[in-house]
């Protein structure tokens, strides 16, 4: 179902601009498609032109953090862009029950990797300056954590709207715009199937289907194909449907329901890894002198659309499930009382 035009009219001016790929321009499309998917009742301030543009701009922020030499940020940030799902069962963990807390998972994965070290390739220290090769990646945890931050921001915005100053309301809204924009990068990353697999830059290990081992494959999917195919924002927005909130009722197993929904999303994108490799094998992805195929173009547009739809659903869920911040309300009540109390007369 196509989203009604009133939901995405604010991005219409961009429809004529060709995307440069699933790099910055691709991430912009995911964030803009998510904005287009939001229902009318979602807070209108995010659609204000300056805020909509900032949400699109911030889609590239997490990649900008990768362009610095600082070891701690490269280690922390790099791991949040992907999750090689094959490594999780190799460490003796189940994708269906993996812990929703990042560090609980990290401890279990480290123990499983040590116990089954023969199942993992040896780490070359010369290629591990950022100390990331020991881990499968933490993308689903990063997304679930950003959801919690966004939900908190909507919670305190409600109280500032009720009791705060105009400056406090403006700052709370700015925080929401920031969190929405940055979160979008990771959700968009995971719509790219190669961000969910150890075969992220050419097939590795046993290769009975003789899929490409080309080390430029990831880059081609991130940017080259979309540029050659002239994929535009209108192609994606035309396919995105109106976002619906994700059920986040408590689970019997105690795992966080949003994390489970995000893991389900990653597993679904991982199922597209081999179809993507088959497209390349069959000459459908426009590599080199190959022409762009309708099948290949449809696949990439579809993945961008899935990213936009999931992102819009997470944003909507955070807003719908944001309970008023009672601690902040109590503090602002105290503040109001202290500024309105009548001073005692001096004797």
GIKA-V909152 format. One line per field, one symbol per residue. ss: DSSP state (h for helix, s for strand, l for the rest). psi: psi as a letter, one per 40 degrees, with the letter a starting at -180 (. if undefined). burial: # if it has 9 or more other C-alpha atoms within 8 Angstrom, else .. Layout:
BEGIN
ss = ???
psi = ???
burial = ???
END
This chain:
BEGIN
ss = llllhhhhhhhhhhhhlslllllhhhhhhhhhhhhhhllllllhhhhlhhhhhhhhhhhhhhhhhhhlllhhhhhhhhhhhllllhhhhhlllllllllllhhhhhhhhhhhhhhlhhhlllllhhhlllllllllllhhhhhhhhhhhhhhhhhhhhhhhhhllhhhhhhhhhhhhhhhhhhhhhhhhhhlhhhhllllllllllllllllllllhhhhhhhhhhhhhllshhhhhlllllllllllllllllllhhhhhhhhhhhhhhllhhhhhhhhhlllsllllllslhhhhhhhhhhhhhhhhhhhhhhhhhhhlllllhhhhhhhhhhhhhhhlllllll
psi = hihidedfdeeddedehiieafbdddddddddddddehideihdddehdddddddddededdddeefiehddddddddeeeihgddddddeeihdeehiehddddddddddddddfdeeiiihhddefdefeeeieifddddddddddddddddddddddddeaiddddddddddddddddddddddddeehdeeeiefefihiahgdefiieheeddddddddddddefhiddddddehihiiihhfiiideeihddddddddddddddeedddddddddefeefhbeiihidddddddddddddddddddddddddddehihgdddddddddddddeeihiiii.
burial = ..#...##..#...#..#####################........#...##.#########..##......###.#########.#####.#.#....#.#.##..######..#...........#...#...#########.################.##...##..##.########################.####.......###...##.########..########.#####.##........#########.###.#####..######.#####..#.##..##..####################..#..#..##..##..............
END
